[in-house]
Amino acid sequence: QKEVEQDPGPLSVPEGAIVSLNCTYSNSAFQYFMWYRQYSRKGPELLMYTYSSGNKEDGRFTAQVDKSSKYISLFIRDSQPSDSATYLCAMRDNAGNMLTFGGGTRLMVKP
Amino acid sequence: EAGVTQFPSHSVIEKGQTVTLRCDPISGHDNLYWYRRVMGKEIKFLLHFVKESKQDESGMPNNRFLAERTGGTYSTLKVQPAELEDSGVYFCASSQELRGLTEKLFFGSGTQLSVL
């Protein structure tokens, strides 16, 4: 079983839609949770960073962490064609700096 | 400010050959990481340098892989001899903070390695 599960998609939505991206994980030691966006032929770019449980909002993006369910989400409001990319969740524990990634969800926002 | 630079962007070699990948982190970043993504799999951690010292190399798959960071600046990752299963995208990342909530990793665009 993978430590972090993420639906690979692709997820296709019309412009302006609300997008929900999710990851589940099995390691209860994970404390730091991140969402990265990766465009084609580019490296991952950090979007959101949360510690432990709760919500964090930044512009059109909201990250949620539910540690009791081992479930994290990224919501994108008013999605734009420029949001079309692969979204990766990543997480780590307190013991080190190694990130454990999900496989990524490919998102396509159609004009 | 220049980002993390990786060279080459693509490399095609035959099984048994040697390949060296290079990463230039953002100036002033003490932390340097190597990650890789093989076909159909997740991005996986290889190792972590703090300046010139290997902090964690638990992700290195075997002794055919050798990473160095002489002088604490750029880093190289050598694969010798390369095997078919080494094909994938090798990412380098750097950061200024160690641990803590404020650490932000900056990734390079990766080196696509194809072993034929």
Interface residues (C-beta under 8 A of the other chain):
Chain A: K2 V4 Y32 Y36 R41 K42 G43 P44 E45 L46 Y49 Y51 L88 A90 G96 N97 M98 L99 T100 F101 G102 G103 G104
Chain B: V4 N31 Y33 Y35 K41 E42 I43 K44 F45 H48 Q55 D56 S58 G59 F91 A93 L98 R99 L101 E103 K104 L105 F107 G108 S109 G110
